[in-house]
Amino acid sequence: MIAQSKIASVPAGYSLRQIVLHWIVFVLVAFQFVMGDNMTDLFRSAHGGRPTDTSASWAPIHIAVGILILIAMLRAWRCVVSMACPRRRSSTPRSSGWRAPCMPGSTST
């Protein structure tokens, strides 16, 4: 069970960073969804299907937007992890090796 002090430390709303990342990912995924048929046509024509009038320049754009989605999602994941497992400020240097996982009820040194 999660201690009351941990529940009290959770922010009530979303941060500006989380909101901005959410809408960036939404716009990028919506773009990919709308352009999905173009990618299907390009893939089929490249593998012996019927020719398409879709420009081949959409393929690198599709890849670049996909990479941007990946970067934004990794950034959002890092934001969530940093909120769930805040770094402890201590005067002693960190020990080498892996830190214990940040889970309710676990103790990390």
Secondary structure as UniProt FT lines:
FT   HELIX           4..8
FT   HELIX           16..34
FT   HELIX           36..46
FT   TURN            47..48
FT   TURN            56..57
FT   HELIX           58..84
FT   TURN            104..105
//
